Amino acid sequence: MSYEARINSLKSRHARLDARIFDEDRRPSPDEVAIRRLKLEKLRLKEEIERLVRLG
């Protein structure tokens, strides 16, 4: 996978996580543990994207 393709893949996963967090948060009884886990994963992806951009 090329460098740019990797960054685009991570950005896509980041956006999907954002949508999942939004959907979970709008449920009548949101699962706070799931939201926390999704947010941590989203943050990890964001940090990885930033690291790759800095290296590029």
DRENTORKOL-3810 file (N, C-alpha, C; in nm, 4 decimals):
REM DRENTORKOL-3810
@n.u->0.0848; n.v->-0.1170; n.w->0.0000; ca.u->0.0000; ca.v->0.0000; ca.w->0.0000; c.u->0.0895; c.v->0.1235; c.w->0.0000
@n.u->0.0566; n.v->0.2174; n.w->-0.0858; ca.u->0.1368; ca.v->0.3386; ca.w->-0.0927; c.u->0.1122; c.v->0.4258; c.w->0.0306
@n.u->0.2030; n.v->0.5185; n.w->0.0500; ca.u->0.1967; ca.v->0.6110; ca.w->0.1633; c.u->0.0651; c.v->0.6881; c.w->0.1626
@n.u->0.0290; n.v->0.7453; n.w->0.0470; ca.u->-0.0943; ca.v->0.8245; ca.w->0.0369; c.u->-0.2177; c.v->0.7372; c.w->0.0540
@n.u->-0.2129; n.v->0.6151; n.w->0.0015; ca.u->-0.3259; ca.v->0.5244; ca.w->0.0167; c.u->-0.3453; c.v->0.4876; c.w->0.1643
@n.u->-0.2355; n.v->0.4700; n.w->0.2360; ca.u->-0.2438; ca.v->0.4390; ca.w->0.3796; c.u->-0.3101; c.v->0.5534; c.w->0.4560
@n.u->-0.2687; n.v->0.6755; n.w->0.4271; ca.u->-0.3282; ca.v->0.7917; ca.w->0.4941; c.u->-0.4769; c.v->0.8010; c.w->0.4603
@n.u->-0.5122; n.v->0.7807; n.w->0.3339; ca.u->-0.6532; ca.v->0.7870; ca.w->0.2939; c.u->-0.7349; c.v->0.6782; c.w->0.3604
@n.u->-0.6771; n.v->0.5603; n.w->0.3746; ca.u->-0.7452; ca.v->0.4510; ca.w->0.4415; c.u->-0.7712; c.v->0.4852; c.w->0.5884
@n.u->-0.6714; n.v->0.5411; n.w->0.6536; ca.u->-0.6873; ca.v->0.5810; ca.w->0.7944; c.u->-0.7917; c.v->0.6908; c.w->0.8081
@n.u->-0.7927; n.v->0.7859; n.w->0.7168; ca.u->-0.8923; ca.v->0.8941; ca.w->0.7207; c.u->-1.0330; c.v->0.8389; c.w->0.7020
@n.u->-1.0470; n.v->0.7407; n.w->0.6157; ca.u->-1.1764; ca.v->0.6787; ca.w->0.5933; c.u->-1.2242; c.v->0.6054; c.w->0.7185
@n.u->-1.1356; n.v->0.5295; n.w->0.7809; ca.u->-1.1697; ca.v->0.4609; ca.w->0.9060; c.u->-1.2064; c.v->0.5613; c.w->1.0143
@n.u->-1.1336; n.v->0.6730; n.w->1.0203; ca.u->-1.1599; ca.v->0.7787; ca.w->1.1182; c.u->-1.3014; c.v->0.8341; c.w->1.0976
@n.u->-1.3387; n.v->0.8586; n.w->0.9728; ca.u->-1.4718; ca.v->0.9120; ca.w->0.9426; c.u->-1.5816; c.v->0.8107; c.w->0.9785
@n.u->-1.5568; n.v->0.6827; n.w->0.9515; ca.u->-1.6558; ca.v->0.5805; ca.w->0.9872; c.u->-1.6737; c.v->0.5723; c.w->1.1383
@n.u->-1.5641; n.v->0.5842; n.w->1.2116; ca.u->-1.5742; ca.v->0.5836; ca.w->1.3584; c.u->-1.6541; c.v->0.7041; c.w->1.4067
@n.u->-1.6329; n.v->0.8182; n.w->1.3455; ca.u->-1.7064; ca.v->0.9386; ca.w->1.3815; c.u->-1.8567; c.v->0.9161; c.w->1.3620
@n.u->-1.8938; n.v->0.8535; n.w->1.2523; ca.u->-2.0349; ca.v->0.8249; ca.w->1.2252; c.u->-2.0911; c.v->0.7262; c.w->1.3279
@n.u->-2.0125; n.v->0.6253; n.w->1.3630; ca.u->-2.0578; ca.v->0.5277; ca.w->1.4627; c.u->-2.0771; c.v->0.5932; c.w->1.5996
@n.u->-1.9872; n.v->0.6834; n.w->1.6363; ca.u->-1.9999; ca.v->0.7556; ca.w->1.7635; c.u->-2.1265; c.v->0.8402; c.w->1.7617
@n.u->-2.1484; n.v->0.9100; n.w->1.6512; ca.u->-2.2674; ca.v->0.9944; ca.w->1.6376; c.u->-2.3936; c.v->0.9092; c.w->1.6521
@n.u->-2.3982; n.v->0.7961; n.w->1.5809; ca.u->-2.5153; ca.v->0.7083; ca.w->1.5868; c.u->-2.5380; c.v->0.6547; c.w->1.7275
@n.u->-2.4330; n.v->0.6099; n.w->1.7923; ca.u->-2.4453; ca.v->0.5547; ca.w->1.9273; c.u->-2.4912; c.v->0.6615; c.w->2.0251
@n.u->-2.4407; n.v->0.7819; n.w->2.0105; ca.u->-2.4748; ca.v->0.8913; ca.w->2.1016; c.u->-2.6209; c.v->0.9336; c.w->2.0876
@n.u->-2.6805; n.v->0.9090; n.w->1.9722; ca.u->-2.8187; ca.v->0.9503; ca.w->1.9472; c.u->-2.9214; c.v->0.8449; c.w->1.9886
@n.u->-2.8741; n.v->0.7265; n.w->2.0272; ca.u->-2.9656; ca.v->0.6218; ca.w->2.0725; c.u->-3.0334; c.v->0.6647; c.w->2.2020
@n.u->-3.1515; n.v->0.6093; n.w->2.2291; ca.u->-3.2207; ca.v->0.6446; ca.w->2.3549; c.u->-3.1373; c.v->0.6147; c.w->2.4794
@n.u->-3.0645; n.v->0.5046; n.w->2.4784; ca.u->-2.9770; ca.v->0.4702; ca.w->2.5913; c.u->-2.8385; c.v->0.4388; c.w->2.5363
@n.u->-2.7591; n.v->0.5441; n.w->2.5098; ca.u->-2.6264; ca.v->0.5202; ca.w->2.4510; c.u->-2.5371; c.v->0.4372; c.w->2.5423
@n.u->-2.4578; n.v->0.3531; n.w->2.4812; ca.u->-2.3622; ca.v->0.2698; ca.w->2.5536; c.u->-2.2342; c.v->0.3526; c.w->2.5730
@n.u->-2.2175; n.v->0.4054; n.w->2.6918; ca.u->-2.1043; ca.v->0.4940; ca.w->2.7195; c.u->-1.9700; c.v->0.4226; c.w->2.7068
@n.u->-1.9667; n.v->0.2953; n.w->2.7410; ca.u->-1.8428; ca.v->0.2192; ca.w->2.7284; c.u->-1.8056; c.v->0.2066; c.w->2.5806
@n.u->-1.9029; n.v->0.1764; n.w->2.4981; ca.u->-1.8776; ca.v->0.1656; ca.w->2.3540; c.u->-1.8331; c.v->0.2992; c.w->2.2964
@n.u->-1.8972; n.v->0.4071; n.w->2.3385; ca.u->-1.8595; ca.v->0.5404; ca.w->2.2905; c.u->-1.7159; c.v->0.5720; c.w->2.3303
@n.u->-1.6795; n.v->0.5420; n.w->2.4523; ca.u->-1.5437; ca.v->0.5675; ca.w->2.5003; c.u->-1.4416; c.v->0.4877; c.w->2.4185
@n.u->-1.4732; n.v->0.3611; n.w->2.3921; ca.u->-1.3846; ca.v->0.2752; ca.w->2.3141; c.u->-1.3695; c.v->0.3286; c.w->2.1709
@n.u->-1.4808; n.v->0.3702; n.w->2.1107; ca.u->-1.4762; ca.v->0.4245; ca.w->1.9754; c.u->-1.3957; c.v->0.5541; c.w->1.9707
@n.u->-1.4130; n.v->0.6387; n.w->2.0707; ca.u->-1.3385; ca.v->0.7648; ca.w->2.0748; c.u->-1.1885; c.v->0.7410; c.w->2.0908
@n.u->-1.1526; n.v->0.6431; n.w->2.1714; ca.u->-1.0103; ca.v->0.6107; ca.w->2.1870; c.u->-0.9506; c.v->0.5611; c.w->2.0557
@n.u->-1.0247; n.v->0.4771; n.w->1.9859; ca.u->-0.9782; ca.v->0.4274; ca.w->1.8567; c.u->-0.9673; c.v->0.5422; c.w->1.7563
@n.u->-1.0643; n.v->0.6310; n.w->1.7583; ca.u->-1.0618; ca.v->0.7478; ca.w->1.6690; c.u->-0.9392; c.v->0.8351; c.w->1.6987
@n.u->-0.9095; n.v->0.8556; n.w->1.8247; ca.u->-0.7925; ca.v->0.9333; ca.w->1.8629; c.u->-0.6638; c.v->0.8653; c.w->1.8175
@n.u->-0.6572; n.v->0.7331; n.w->1.8332; ca.u->-0.5390; ca.v->0.6590; ca.w->1.7894; c.u->-0.5185; c.v->0.6756; c.w->1.6381
@n.u->-0.6258; n.v->0.6695; n.w->1.5630; ca.u->-0.6160; ca.v->0.6883; ca.w->1.4178; c.u->-0.5704; c.v->0.8298; c.w->1.3832
@n.u->-0.6268; n.v->0.9272; n.w->1.4541; ca.u->-0.5884; ca.v->1.0667; ca.w->1.4292; c.u->-0.4388; c.v->1.0867; c.w->1.4537
@n.u->-0.3886; n.v->1.0308; n.w->1.5628; ca.u->-0.2463; ca.v->1.0431; ca.w->1.5937; c.u->-0.1607; c.v->0.9752; c.w->1.4881
@n.u->-0.2053; n.v->0.8591; n.w->1.4395; ca.u->-0.1310; ca.v->0.7883; ca.w->1.3350; c.u->-0.1298; c.v->0.8693; c.w->1.2047
@n.u->-0.2432; n.v->0.9286; n.w->1.1705; ca.u->-0.2508; ca.v->1.0129; ca.w->1.0501; c.u->-0.1545; c.v->1.1305; c.w->1.0633
@n.u->-0.1576; n.v->1.1974; n.w->1.1769; ca.u->-0.0689; ca.v->1.3121; ca.w->1.1981; c.u->0.0786; c.v->1.2718; c.w->1.1911
@n.u->0.1098; n.v->1.1556; n.w->1.2470; ca.u->0.2481; ca.v->1.1076; ca.w->1.2431; c.u->0.2929; c.v->1.0827; c.w->1.0992
@n.u->0.2084; n.v->1.0189; n.w->1.0220; ca.u->0.2423; ca.v->0.9912; ca.w->0.8827; c.u->0.2549; c.v->1.1188; c.w->0.8005
@n.u->0.1681; n.v->1.2146; n.w->0.8266; ca.u->0.1744; ca.v->1.3419; ca.w->0.7536; c.u->0.3061; c.v->1.4145; c.w->0.7861
@n.u->0.3455; n.v->1.4123; n.w->0.9127; ca.u->0.4714; ca.v->1.4778; ca.w->0.9515; c.u->0.5909; c.v->1.4127; c.w->0.8843
@n.u->0.5864; n.v->1.2810; n.w->0.8704; ca.u->0.6971; ca.v->1.2087; ca.w->0.8088; c.u->0.7047; c.v->1.2330; c.w->0.6592
@n.u->0.5878; n.v->1.2625; n.w->0.5995; ca.u->0.5818; ca.v->1.2808; ca.w->0.4539; c.u->0.6355; c.v->1.4104; c.w->0.4122
END
